[in-house]
Amino acid sequence: MAQLDKLDSNGSNEPDISVPKTVEPNVIILTSGLSGSSVLTALICRAGYWSGDRTHKKPHYDTFENERLIELDCRIIAEAGYRGNYLLEFSPEAIAEIEASYAKAEHRPYCEFVEQCEWHRPWIWKDPRLWLTIRFWKNVIPLESCRFILLSRDSMQTWVSQTLRRQITSYRYSRKYECCIQDSVLRFLEENSLPYLHLRYEDLVMSPEPTIQSLNGFLGSRLKLEDLKEVYHKPLYKNPRSSLVKHLQAVAIYLKNYSQRLDLTPDNKRAM
């Protein structure tokens, strides 16, 4: 078990043994952005999972991302010296540097945050930066009491969503970026012998009953179809692909900004 260290007033380490224990596993969702992870997290929260005192809210929906987790992930990335765009760039070097940065980091804020989460067990983490920072967090979180979910989405729908947000890359680059993230996450999970479930967002929407059944079997939860209907307000049993209008808009945006696309840069060509 990863040791949670609590620093006393003299700066010495003393193990914290007062964290309440529960049967339910904690959940960490590993994914890139724009993968439907807010819907999945909202669903799991209906099984009693704690997502934070404050979660990051966008104009039209709650992301269910713990704002303190976001703050600490940004701190980890910044202190490791990474200045790239994690939303569009996959960098093995950045992953290695962030993992190595734990040795020199101030551990107190991370240990205190994990301790707070443990008081609210079971908790759930979801932040698109976690694929970059999870190798840092593995030194702090109680790995043996966590379950991991790798969430993916149809690559064309991901490209459309990215392009509508003016994140301009070719479809080929976008797909490669997603594959690199998934491969990196799988290596982390397998190298550490961690239990995980790979879910596709489309399966949750198009085949909700068997997907929820798999989720319940993995987490020991009792989620039902009605829980999904409470958090997903579009038609179920239909492919959640973008409309033809949005698809055409994405193509038009891509063509208009073709010369500005990210994958033109030499650094990204080497990284991918």
Contacts in CASP RR format, 6 or more apart in sequence:
PFRMAT RR
TARGET T0000
AUTHOR 0000-0000-0000
METHOD contacts of the structure
MODEL  1
MAQLDKLDSNGSNEPDISVPKTVEPNVIILTSGLSGSSVLTALICRAGYW
SGDRTHKKPHYDTFENERLIELDCRIIAEAGYRGNYLLEFSPEAIAEIEA
SYAKAEHRPYCEFVEQCEWHRPWIWKDPRLWLTIRFWKNVIPLESCRFIL
LSRDSMQTWVSQTLRRQITSYRYSRKYECCIQDSVLRFLEENSLPYLHLR
YEDLVMSPEPTIQSLNGFLGSRLKLEDLKEVYHKPLYKNPRSSLVKHLQA
VAIYLKNYSQRLDLTPDNKRAM
1 142 0 8 1.000
1 143 0 8 1.000
1 144 0 8 1.000
1 145 0 8 1.000
2 138 0 8 1.000
2 139 0 8 1.000
2 140 0 8 1.000
2 141 0 8 1.000
2 142 0 8 1.000
2 143 0 8 1.000
3 15 0 8 1.000
4 15 0 8 1.000
4 16 0 8 1.000
4 19 0 8 1.000
4 111 0 8 1.000
4 114 0 8 1.000
4 115 0 8 1.000
4 118 0 8 1.000
4 140 0 8 1.000
4 142 0 8 1.000
5 13 0 8 1.000
5 14 0 8 1.000
5 15 0 8 1.000
5 16 0 8 1.000
5 107 0 8 1.000
5 111 0 8 1.000
6 13 0 8 1.000
6 14 0 8 1.000
6 15 0 8 1.000
6 16 0 8 1.000
6 111 0 8 1.000
6 112 0 8 1.000
6 115 0 8 1.000
7 13 0 8 1.000
7 14 0 8 1.000
7 108 0 8 1.000
7 111 0 8 1.000
8 14 0 8 1.000
16 115 0 8 1.000
19 115 0 8 1.000
19 118 0 8 1.000
19 119 0 8 1.000
19 121 0 8 1.000
20 118 0 8 1.000
20 119 0 8 1.000
20 121 0 8 1.000
21 121 0 8 1.000
22 121 0 8 1.000
22 122 0 8 1.000
24 49 0 8 1.000
24 121 0 8 1.000
24 122 0 8 1.000
24 219 0 8 1.000
24 220 0 8 1.000
24 221 0 8 1.000
25 122 0 8 1.000
25 145 0 8 1.000
25 146 0 8 1.000
25 147 0 8 1.000
25 219 0 8 1.000
25 220 0 8 1.000
26 117 0 8 1.000
26 121 0 8 1.000
26 122 0 8 1.000
26 123 0 8 1.000
26 124 0 8 1.000
26 125 0 8 1.000
26 141 0 8 1.000
26 142 0 8 1.000
26 145 0 8 1.000
26 146 0 8 1.000
26 147 0 8 1.000
27 44 0 8 1.000
27 49 0 8 1.000
27 122 0 8 1.000
27 123 0 8 1.000
27 124 0 8 1.000
27 125 0 8 1.000
27 146 0 8 1.000
27 147 0 8 1.000
27 148 0 8 1.000
27 149 0 8 1.000
27 219 0 8 1.000
28 124 0 8 1.000
28 125 0 8 1.000
28 126 0 8 1.000
28 130 0 8 1.000
28 134 0 8 1.000
28 141 0 8 1.000
28 146 0 8 1.000
28 147 0 8 1.000
28 148 0 8 1.000
28 149 0 8 1.000
29 37 0 8 1.000
29 40 0 8 1.000
29 41 0 8 1.000
29 124 0 8 1.000
29 125 0 8 1.000
29 126 0 8 1.000
29 130 0 8 1.000
29 148 0 8 1.000
29 149 0 8 1.000
29 151 0 8 1.000
30 130 0 8 1.000
30 131 0 8 1.000
30 134 0 8 1.000
30 148 0 8 1.000
30 149 0 8 1.000
30 150 0 8 1.000
30 151 0 8 1.000
30 185 0 8 1.000
30 188 0 8 1.000
30 189 0 8 1.000
31 37 0 8 1.000
31 126 0 8 1.000
31 128 0 8 1.000
31 131 0 8 1.000
31 150 0 8 1.000
31 151 0 8 1.000
31 152 0 8 1.000
31 181 0 8 1.000
32 87 0 8 1.000
32 128 0 8 1.000
32 131 0 8 1.000
32 158 0 8 1.000
32 177 0 8 1.000
32 178 0 8 1.000
32 181 0 8 1.000
33 87 0 8 1.000
33 128 0 8 1.000
34 153 0 8 1.000
34 158 0 8 1.000
34 161 0 8 1.000
34 162 0 8 1.000
34 165 0 8 1.000
35 151 0 8 1.000
35 152 0 8 1.000
35 153 0 8 1.000
35 158 0 8 1.000
35 201 0 8 1.000
36 151 0 8 1.000
36 153 0 8 1.000
36 201 0 8 1.000
37 126 0 8 1.000
37 128 0 8 1.000
37 151 0 8 1.000
37 201 0 8 1.000
38 61 0 8 1.000
38 62 0 8 1.000
38 63 0 8 1.000
38 64 0 8 1.000
38 126 0 8 1.000
39 201 0 8 1.000
39 204 0 8 1.000
39 231 0 8 1.000
39 232 0 8 1.000
40 126 0 8 1.000
40 149 0 8 1.000
40 151 0 8 1.000
40 199 0 8 1.000
40 201 0 8 1.000
40 204 0 8 1.000
41 51 0 8 1.000
41 63 0 8 1.000
41 64 0 8 1.000
41 65 0 8 1.000
41 124 0 8 1.000
41 126 0 8 1.000
42 62 0 8 1.000
42 64 0 8 1.000
42 231 0 8 1.000
43 204 0 8 1.000
43 212 0 8 1.000
43 215 0 8 1.000
43 223 0 8 1.000
43 227 0 8 1.000
43 228 0 8 1.000
43 231 0 8 1.000
43 232 0 8 1.000
44 124 0 8 1.000
44 215 0 8 1.000
44 219 0 8 1.000
44 221 0 8 1.000
44 223 0 8 1.000
45 51 0 8 1.000
45 64 0 8 1.000
45 124 0 8 1.000
46 223 0 8 1.000
46 227 0 8 1.000
46 230 0 8 1.000
46 231 0 8 1.000
47 219 0 8 1.000
47 221 0 8 1.000
47 222 0 8 1.000
47 223 0 8 1.000
47 227 0 8 1.000
48 122 0 8 1.000
49 122 0 8 1.000
49 123 0 8 1.000
49 124 0 8 1.000
50 117 0 8 1.000
50 120 0 8 1.000
50 121 0 8 1.000
50 122 0 8 1.000
50 123 0 8 1.000
50 124 0 8 1.000
51 64 0 8 1.000
51 65 0 8 1.000
51 66 0 8 1.000
51 123 0 8 1.000
51 124 0 8 1.000
51 126 0 8 1.000
52 66 0 8 1.000
52 67 0 8 1.000
52 68 0 8 1.000
52 117 0 8 1.000
52 120 0 8 1.000
52 123 0 8 1.000
53 66 0 8 1.000
53 68 0 8 1.000
54 66 0 8 1.000
54 67 0 8 1.000
54 68 0 8 1.000
55 62 0 8 1.000
55 63 0 8 1.000
55 64 0 8 1.000
55 65 0 8 1.000
55 66 0 8 1.000
55 67 0 8 1.000
56 62 0 8 1.000
56 63 0 8 1.000
56 65 0 8 1.000
56 67 0 8 1.000
56 70 0 8 1.000
57 63 0 8 1.000
63 126 0 8 1.000
64 124 0 8 1.000
64 126 0 8 1.000
65 126 0 8 1.000
65 127 0 8 1.000
66 125 0 8 1.000
66 127 0 8 1.000
68 113 0 8 1.000
68 116 0 8 1.000
69 113 0 8 1.000
69 125 0 8 1.000
69 127 0 8 1.000
70 127 0 8 1.000
70 129 0 8 1.000
72 109 0 8 1.000
72 110 0 8 1.000
72 113 0 8 1.000
73 127 0 8 1.000
73 129 0 8 1.000
73 130 0 8 1.000
73 132 0 8 1.000
73 133 0 8 1.000
74 129 0 8 1.000
75 109 0 8 1.000
76 98 0 8 1.000
76 101 0 8 1.000
76 105 0 8 1.000
76 133 0 8 1.000
76 136 0 8 1.000
77 86 0 8 1.000
77 94 0 8 1.000
77 98 0 8 1.000
77 129 0 8 1.000
77 132 0 8 1.000
77 133 0 8 1.000
79 101 0 8 1.000
79 105 0 8 1.000
80 94 0 8 1.000
80 97 0 8 1.000
80 98 0 8 1.000
80 100 0 8 1.000
80 101 0 8 1.000
81 97 0 8 1.000
82 91 0 8 1.000
82 94 0 8 1.000
82 97 0 8 1.000
82 98 0 8 1.000
82 132 0 8 1.000
84 91 0 8 1.000
84 94 0 8 1.000
85 262 0 8 1.000
86 94 0 8 1.000
86 128 0 8 1.000
86 129 0 8 1.000
86 132 0 8 1.000
87 128 0 8 1.000
87 167 0 8 1.000
88 162 0 8 1.000
88 167 0 8 1.000
88 169 0 8 1.000
88 177 0 8 1.000
88 262 0 8 1.000
89 177 0 8 1.000
89 262 0 8 1.000
89 267 0 8 1.000
89 268 0 8 1.000
89 271 0 8 1.000
90 176 0 8 1.000
90 177 0 8 1.000
90 180 0 8 1.000
90 181 0 8 1.000
90 184 0 8 1.000
90 271 0 8 1.000
90 272 0 8 1.000
91 271 0 8 1.000
92 184 0 8 1.000
92 271 0 8 1.000
93 271 0 8 1.000
94 132 0 8 1.000
95 132 0 8 1.000
95 135 0 8 1.000
95 184 0 8 1.000
98 132 0 8 1.000
98 133 0 8 1.000
98 135 0 8 1.000
98 136 0 8 1.000
99 135 0 8 1.000
99 136 0 8 1.000
101 136 0 8 1.000
102 136 0 8 1.000
102 139 0 8 1.000
105 136 0 8 1.000
107 140 0 8 1.000
110 137 0 8 1.000
110 140 0 8 1.000
111 140 0 8 1.000
114 140 0 8 1.000
114 141 0 8 1.000
114 142 0 8 1.000
117 123 0 8 1.000
117 125 0 8 1.000
118 142 0 8 1.000
121 145 0 8 1.000
130 137 0 8 1.000
131 181 0 8 1.000
131 184 0 8 1.000
131 185 0 8 1.000
134 185 0 8 1.000
134 188 0 8 1.000
135 188 0 8 1.000
138 188 0 8 1.000
138 192 0 8 1.000
143 192 0 8 1.000
143 194 0 8 1.000
146 194 0 8 1.000
147 195 0 8 1.000
147 196 0 8 1.000
147 197 0 8 1.000
147 218 0 8 1.000
147 219 0 8 1.000
148 189 0 8 1.000
148 194 0 8 1.000
148 195 0 8 1.000
148 196 0 8 1.000
148 197 0 8 1.000
149 196 0 8 1.000
149 197 0 8 1.000
149 198 0 8 1.000
149 199 0 8 1.000
149 218 0 8 1.000
150 182 0 8 1.000
150 185 0 8 1.000
150 186 0 8 1.000
150 189 0 8 1.000
150 196 0 8 1.000
150 197 0 8 1.000
150 198 0 8 1.000
150 199 0 8 1.000
151 199 0 8 1.000
151 200 0 8 1.000
151 201 0 8 1.000
152 178 0 8 1.000
152 182 0 8 1.000
152 198 0 8 1.000
152 199 0 8 1.000
152 200 0 8 1.000
152 201 0 8 1.000
153 200 0 8 1.000
153 201 0 8 1.000
153 202 0 8 1.000
154 200 0 8 1.000
154 201 0 8 1.000
154 202 0 8 1.000
154 241 0 8 1.000
155 171 0 8 1.000
155 174 0 8 1.000
155 175 0 8 1.000
155 178 0 8 1.000
156 171 0 8 1.000
156 241 0 8 1.000
157 240 0 8 1.000
157 241 0 8 1.000
157 242 0 8 1.000
158 174 0 8 1.000
158 175 0 8 1.000
158 178 0 8 1.000
159 169 0 8 1.000
159 171 0 8 1.000
159 174 0 8 1.000
159 175 0 8 1.000
159 250 0 8 1.000
160 242 0 8 1.000
160 246 0 8 1.000
160 247 0 8 1.000
160 250 0 8 1.000
161 242 0 8 1.000
162 169 0 8 1.000
162 174 0 8 1.000
163 250 0 8 1.000
163 251 0 8 1.000
163 253 0 8 1.000
163 254 0 8 1.000
164 246 0 8 1.000
164 249 0 8 1.000
164 250 0 8 1.000
164 253 0 8 1.000
166 253 0 8 1.000
166 257 0 8 1.000
167 262 0 8 1.000
168 253 0 8 1.000
168 254 0 8 1.000
168 257 0 8 1.000
168 258 0 8 1.000
168 260 0 8 1.000
168 261 0 8 1.000
168 262 0 8 1.000
169 177 0 8 1.000
169 261 0 8 1.000
169 262 0 8 1.000
169 263 0 8 1.000
170 254 0 8 1.000
170 261 0 8 1.000
170 263 0 8 1.000
173 261 0 8 1.000
173 262 0 8 1.000
173 263 0 8 1.000
173 268 0 8 1.000
173 272 0 8 1.000
176 272 0 8 1.000
177 272 0 8 1.000
180 272 0 8 1.000
188 194 0 8 1.000
189 196 0 8 1.000
195 218 0 8 1.000
197 214 0 8 1.000
197 215 0 8 1.000
197 218 0 8 1.000
199 211 0 8 1.000
199 214 0 8 1.000
199 215 0 8 1.000
201 240 0 8 1.000
202 239 0 8 1.000
202 240 0 8 1.000
203 210 0 8 1.000
203 211 0 8 1.000
204 211 0 8 1.000
204 212 0 8 1.000
204 228 0 8 1.000
205 232 0 8 1.000
205 234 0 8 1.000
205 236 0 8 1.000
205 237 0 8 1.000
205 238 0 8 1.000
205 239 0 8 1.000
205 240 0 8 1.000
206 236 0 8 1.000
206 237 0 8 1.000
206 238 0 8 1.000
206 239 0 8 1.000
206 240 0 8 1.000
207 237 0 8 1.000
208 225 0 8 1.000
208 228 0 8 1.000
208 236 0 8 1.000
208 237 0 8 1.000
209 225 0 8 1.000
212 223 0 8 1.000
212 224 0 8 1.000
212 225 0 8 1.000
212 227 0 8 1.000
212 228 0 8 1.000
215 221 0 8 1.000
215 223 0 8 1.000
216 222 0 8 1.000
216 223 0 8 1.000
228 236 0 8 1.000
229 236 0 8 1.000
234 240 0 8 1.000
242 250 0 8 1.000
254 261 0 8 1.000
262 268 0 8 1.000
263 269 0 8 1.000
263 272 0 8 1.000
END
